[in-house]
Amino acid sequence: MSHGARPPARLPPPLGEGWGGGTRRSTVARQCQSLPWFSWLLLLALACLAPRAFATQRALLVGVSELVNQPQSLWLQAPRNDVALMRDALLRQGFGAGDITTLADGVSGAALPESQAIHDALSRLLAQSRSGDFVLLYFSGHGTRWRDATKRYQEPDGLAENFLARDVRGAVGVDSALAGGVRDVDFDGWVQAFLARGVFVWSVFDTCAATSMTRNAAAAVPAVAEGPADDEVRWRGLRAGQLRAVPAAVPLAAPAAPPVAERVARARYVAFFASESHQITPELRLPRQGRNARPQGLLTWAVAGALERRPATWRELFDGVLALYPPVIDELAQRFPTRELPSPVAEGNLDAPLFANSAGAVSTLPVWRAQRSGDSLVLQAGLADGLQPQQELRVNATLEDGTVRSVQARASQVDLDGASLAVPAALRELPGAVLWSASPLAAPPATALRVRSDGPLPPGIGLDYPASVVAVGAGAPADLRWSDLGAAGQRLEWLSPALGAGGVGERLGDRAAVRRRLETLARLKWWRQLCALGEGTQAPIDGFEAVLEVWNGDRLARSGPLRTGGAKLLPLRDGERAALNVRNTSGHSVDMVVAGIDAQGRPRAEYPSDPGESNRFERGTREAPAAKRFELPWLSAEGARLFVLATPAAPQSGPRLFGAAVEPVLADLRVRGQVEPPRRRLYAAMLSWGSADAASR
């Protein structure tokens, strides 16, 4: 499907598949051509009703305005309005009223959003769900960060995020689970249980965590409500010290944990977050200056508004969300200059078709947001994203009614993290309320692995943009030569120093092994180009460091920082093992990838370990660093390589598709949303083991 084309919104799928595919529509159309008119009408009616037989769209909407065990000064006003707005938006998208469950205080007919009721509702929703279904898990209210020693997986900053249910009771003991809170690890477990059943999950969290976490009772407590009564702004996100521990006549039982489910790749998953984990998000009267404005969560209001443009993919929906933020953020920045304002975040398979149970993407090429400035378009992508000067692009303009106008153009000025081009003449007269984006027509030749062979390339090569594999003729420059030796197997011979091994060859068993090897080498070539870009930056990220450690048992034998660019180190001795220690004290979060290639040429994913998970590494400071150690047992022999890439997470910026993962990712892993993003810097380093002589040089 070409970019900008709309997938069918409500068409039945082939048997055994989720709905939203075009194959079924073509089959029905061909059958109708040979049928009488009344049969045609009958088939059309069945086609319209068929999606309900094949898949169901369900939603759980949770809004917590009142914390009944806490001071009323900590209560919110908007969550009850948020669930009503989301319900109306879902009904317009085709959800059935009976398939939307609402837990909210102050909403007629809704159950109270207490912790046990939330888990019970999730359990019922899971029991109803079948493969091919679609589920929205929506939460609006307060969040906090809590030092939870009962959680097996600890975050880099040591804290766990919690959604505060209506009956939250505050601290009960030291490092305990939060009574009346729904933990991030439990949300993850529920999502995984749905995914294991073949359900597509969209999660929306119009909540946040506290701006900082402290056990110091004397620490300054931020005001929850600010501004005049007729235009009050409330901030979602409480510190642990603000929560009051209330003795209960009957101890609050811990809700049942989500069922243990087999972990599957998050191909059927998308999540929207109102802010990063250390930020808070506002609720205020929206739309601003509107006659019928009422308190709403900013993310919820933006999601409902963006749905009106009829987006085709989750990325288009999120880009529409970000487009609604700037006027509100600008106003809040003037009213509250000392507050850090929120950066919306999204993760998952963002290029999947909207409201469909599909693991595939509408397009495997990136979509870069753009902003118009006079007769120019400024792209939030550059050399580090694989964009090349004079590269052919498809420029897309989305109007308020969802209509998409597309024109081909070429990138002109391109630097490390940005690019610009003239607004195509055919689009210059469009009105101001337009969402702009651009997408490459193909991977750039400069990043491709060039293969010389006597036949076509092996089928099924799958790579993340901008890495690719292309066949070249006998007279063209090539990175390697592939020879099919028949019964003797397959031979690859390195021809280019771009792979770091000119003149080296290897023998492989079959074409499938050749395909896997070509994919690995194509990624390696792109990593080297990223390292070259990183070498040209001064002080890439102040406060970020990646240190390689060599351990012998419990003793640290030696360690050293990974410098930007490439490096060779001494091979490990007997009994030694390698580990990577990453520390972030920069004061802001970073987007990071840690990957590698083992001595057998197989790709290895360390961070993120799943292509649908976030690659956001949390904010840390010198006083409270965010740190994580990666054990690397595969980085033990000559030929293995380790690659680390990081860039500051600019607030409210466009997608960053570095193509640095070791397998095709489900679109970009983190998308953020700032009208004037700061200049980004790139940390890129690759390490390989070498001989003692090579390391000494």
C-alpha positions, 0 to 999 in steps of 0.5 A: 500500500502506497503511503497516504492510501487509507486501509479499509476501515471495516472490512472482514479478514480472511479466515483466521486473521485479524480484520483490516486487510484488503485481500477480502475486499478484492475477493468479494468485489469479483464475486459481486460482478457475476451476481444479480443485484439482490444477491449483491446487496445481501453480500454487501450487508453481510460484509458490513456486519462481518467484522463483528463475527471475526473480531471485537473491539473492546475498551476499559476506561479508568478515570480516578478523580478522587483519592478517598484516603488522601487530602482533597487538595490532591484530588483531580477534576478531569479524569471523569471528563476524560473517560466520557470524551474517550467513550464518545471518540470510540463510539464514533470509531465504531466501538459498540457501547456494550463493549466499553467498560468504564470505571470512574468516580462521578460518572453515572453507571460506572463502577468505582475505580478501586484497585481490586475493581481494576484488576477484576475488570482486566481479568474479565476483559482478558477472559472475553478476548480472543485471537483477532480482537482489539483492546484499548486499556485507558487510564486517567489520573495520578501517578507516582514513582515508588521504591518497590523492593518486591519488584523483580526487575528494577528500573535504572533509577531504582524506582517503579511507576504506579497508577493510583487507584481510588483507594490508594493508602500510601506508605505502609512499610519501607520498600514495599508495594504501594497499597492501592496502586497498580504497578507498572510490572502488573500493567506489563503482565496484563498486556503480555497476557492479551498479546499471548492470545493474539489480541492487539493492545492499545494502551493510553496513560494520561497520567504521570509520575512525580518529578522526583522521588525522595523519602525526605519528608522535608523536601519541597512538595509541589502544588497540585493546583495552580491558577485562578479558580475559573482557569485552574491547572492541576498537575498529575503526579504525586511524590511518595511523601505526599501520600498519607498512610491511612490505617484500614479496619480491614487490611487491603488485600493485594490484588491478584497478579496478572496471569503468567503468559508466554512472552511474545514479540510486541507486534500487536501493541501500541502505547501512548504516554502523557509524559516521561516517567520523571515528568508531570502532565496537566489537566486544564480547561480545554479547548482553550477559550472554548465556550464549552471548555471543561477540565480535561487531561491534555493527552486525552483531549489531543487524542480525541482531536487527532482521531477526527483527522481519520489517521491511517496508522498509529504514527499518524494519530500520534503525530496529530496528537503532537500537533495539538500540543504547541499552543497549550505548551506555550501558554503553560510555559509562560504561566509556569516558567519553573515547571518542566512541561511534559513530552508525550511518548509513544512506543510499539508498532506505530506503523500498523493500521489503526484499530486493526488486529495486524502485526504488519506495518502499512509501510516499512519506511520511516515517516519523518515529521516536518514543520513549515516555515514560509516556503520551506519544510524543516524535517526532524531527521538527518544523516543519523537517520539515514537521510542523504542530500538530494534523496527522493522523498514523498512529502505528505500534507494531511488536511483537517478532514483527513485528506492527504495530498502527496508530492515527490520532492528532494531533500536539499540541506541535510546535517546530522539531525535535521534537513530542509527542502522547499515546499513543493509548488503543488502544496504551497497554497494549502491552508495553515492547519496542515500536518506535514511529513516526509518519507523516503521512497527507498533506502539510500544507496550510500548505506546499502551493502553492495553484493556482486553475484552471478544470480539474484539475491536470496529472497526474504531479506528483511532490514531496518531502514536505512540498511539494505542489500543491493546487487551490483554488476561486474564493473560497479564497486562492491563490498563483497562477492557471493558465489554459489558453489553448488553442492560445495555450498556458498562462498562470500568474499570481502572486497571492501574495507568498509566491512573491516576485512578486505580479502577475507572469505568464508564458506556457508551451507545454503542460501538461507545462511547467506541471507542471514549473513548479508543482513548482519553485514548490512547492519554492520556497514550502517553501524560503521557509518553511524560511528563515523558520524559520532566521531565528528561530534565534540563531547557527544553527551555530557554525563553519559558513559558506557564502560566495558568491564572485564571480570574474573569471577567476582573481581573486576580485572580491568575496565575502560570507557567506550570512546566514540568511533571504533576500538579494538581491545585485548581478547579475554583470558581464560575465566574472564567475562565481559559486561557493559555498564551504562550510566546516565547523569546528564539530567535528561533521558536518552534514546539508546541501543545496545546491540552486537554480533557474536563470533559466529556472525549472529546478531545480538539484542541487549537494549531493547531486548524486544523490538516492540519495547522502549529504547528510552533510558531513564533520566539520571543526575550526578546525585541520583544516576540511572545505571544498568549493567549488561552481562555479555557472555557472547562477547568473548571471542575474536570476531564479536562486536559490540555497538552502543548508540545514544542520543539526548531525548529532545522533548517533543521531537519527531521520530528517530529511526536510527536503524540500529537494531539487530532485527527489523523493528516494529517502526520506531520504538520511541516517538516524542513530541518541542516546537524548537528542539535543541541540537541533538548530539550522537554517541556511537561506538563499536568495539571488537576484540583483536589480537594483542598486536592489533590492540597495541596499535 
